[in-house]
Amino acid sequence: MEYILYVFLFLTLYFQIFLLVSFFEKKKGVRKTEPSAITYLTTTIIVPCYNEESTVTRTVNSLLELEYPKDKLTIIIVDDGSTDTTWRVLQQYKDIPRVRLLQKNNEGSKFSALNFALQHVGTELVGVLDSDSWVKADALKNYMEFFDDESVMATIPSMVIAEPDSTLRHAQKAEYDIGLFARKSFAKLNAIYITPGPFSVFRKYVFDTLGPYQEAHHTEDAEIALRMQKHGYKIAYSEKSVVYTVGPKHLKPLIKQRVRWIYGFLRNMFDYRELLFKKKYRSLGLLVLPLGIFRIFITVVLFPLSMWLLFLPLWRWYEKLSLVGFNPTWSWNIDWFFVNVTQLQIFALIGVIFSIMTVWMGRELIGDRRKFTIDIFYMFFMYTFIAPLWLIKSSYNAVIARKENWR
């Protein structure tokens, strides 16, 4: 079993180094668009809402404050059968010409609300913004630099946790900052496999040619990205376009959210298994997706072993204590020229250092000056003791095809 652990650590480090090299790779032929030469495409942003009475106002206001020509921006807000006062809250926007309010019965998943709104879209671009997220004023304007390239079919933003106010949210903030680094690397590899709900923007042509959103195991944002990759549609990443989102504050909703995410990823990978190990899909099919599946599988396998290795010394110490009693012996002999470490410890140390580096680089992308914070240690704790719980549960659900609920 120890050899399996070494293989896992080696592949993980190899993948991290591969992403690091990709991150710093300079792509040829990338052109910068001068601000005066920006072409503003007509755009519709869809905001699906379900019981978001406390957050939707901030979301919509951030869209109204976008630095974008008002005559080229439409906002469609869909009340997806809310049972609270969301529809009443939305009435404050009914007299704004570029805002359209729609209402429908809830069908159990967000994809139906998005498809309902798509029927009312006639612009060149169409985007999505979850109703618990909000954007910086220049986010949409920054996208136009990428859509100036006619081969780009969608663009995704830099997504960060806003105003963390609990230990779990602080841990998620560091995790999302690593995600910024990963997105930049995946974009350079043309291997982005998810277009997140917070402010992904597509050419309307994508839905006209590939069809609308699908239920996709409650992860329609992953399915549409995989569908685009299957058909050779390019997805770009705009690191300057920042969107803020609110992560789960407590453990139970966090685990439920992540179980849905991982379950959806695994089931979508089964649906799009033809992408795997095909030269046609290059880094996405040969490396990124297979290693994503492998890391989930190996974590599920190794977590019980890791817990055993962690608690075994404690159990042996307890047995010794029960037999001979407490008899402390102190030794202050320190050899400063020899540190007895194993290969496993060296691998682990390199992994920790690399993780910290990726947090720093992710924060550098969005201009965050706070490079080293306590959030990083919270993240390590979460991934050591909590993440395996949702990985195990979601893997089990995926194997038995137990469908996850949206809420």
Phi, psi and omega in degrees: 000328180297325180294324177298320179297319178296318179298316179299313181295321179297312181295322179296314179294321178300316180295319180296318179294322178299317178294323179297316178297319179295324181300319183268358180293135177265119181275135179280148174083004178281126183246144178263133180269128177293143181308323182287345183256008182294133174261114181273112180276148177296133190223140172242131175250124179263131177241099176280137183232137169217108181054055181241040183299331185269347185240337190294330180297315178296322180298308183293320180299324179294326177289321179293336181266006179298141176279079186208143181305126184297330182281356180244009181235125175241140179241121177250120179251124182248114173278107187271059177071037181298147179254001176255210184262023182304313182297322178294320178297323183290343183296344178294345182255003189293338182262006178271119188303324184271008177248130176243132179254126178236154180221139180211167175283144180286134180245014172093359179201153186291333186301327182292324178293321179295316180293325177299318179289325181301332179294343183251013183258129177229017182267171180289324179242151175220132182232173181229138173224116177300148187280007171246021182229160176213158190243157171287155188297332183263008187298311183288322178300320180295334179296330187297333176300324181279321179287352172295337173273115185294344179279344180281121182258343178203156177223139179243159187260180166273116185255125182231155177281128183267134169047059180299131183231018176210165181301317181294321179290325175296319178297319179294328179298313178296322178298315180294327178293324173296324179300329177296316177298315182296319180297320179298317179293315180297322180297320180291336177268359188053048186231027176289126184239017174209136175247094191297152180302321176290090166071044165275137183236133184240157163288139178302334179304328180301312182284332177292328183261324183261350181096174184284184175297154174243159180301314168051044175060036180064023175226061182296336180289332175279320183296318182293326178293317178294323177296320178295317179296322179300325182263009175077023179274133185276135177243125182256168179230125179254099183294336181279347179269101187259132175235136181258137179226162182253119178275160176304138183273331185243165189295314185300308178295331177295313180297319180298316179299313184288327175299317178297317180297309184291319176302314179297320178298313182294317180291322176293326177293326175293320179294327182247038182297342179291349177282340187282138172058036177243128179300331181304326183260008170049230187298326180298309185278333184269336187227303191297306182291314178301318180290330175298317177292317182298319182294325176294312182299313186290329177294319178298321181287318188274342183301312177301321178296317181298318179295324178295315180294332179284318185269344180301311178299325178293321179294318179295322177295322178295318178299316179297318180296322181289336181271314188249355182079180183275114181223079185293138174234127184251136178227124182253016179282109182244125176264105185286351183255005180212123176241118184276095178237152179265167177298325180298318179294323178295315177301315181297318180296317178298319179297319179295314180299318180295321179298318178297319178299319182290328174298313180300314183292324176297317179291328177297325181300324183257008177076024177278118184280346181276087187281320185238112182226170180295341179306324184298317180291323175300321180296317179299320178296316182298316183285338179281318189246337185254315183305319178303334180295312180284334176292317180294313182297314182293323178295318178298314179298322180293321181294318182268004179059040177276112188289134178274148176275152180290317182254000000 
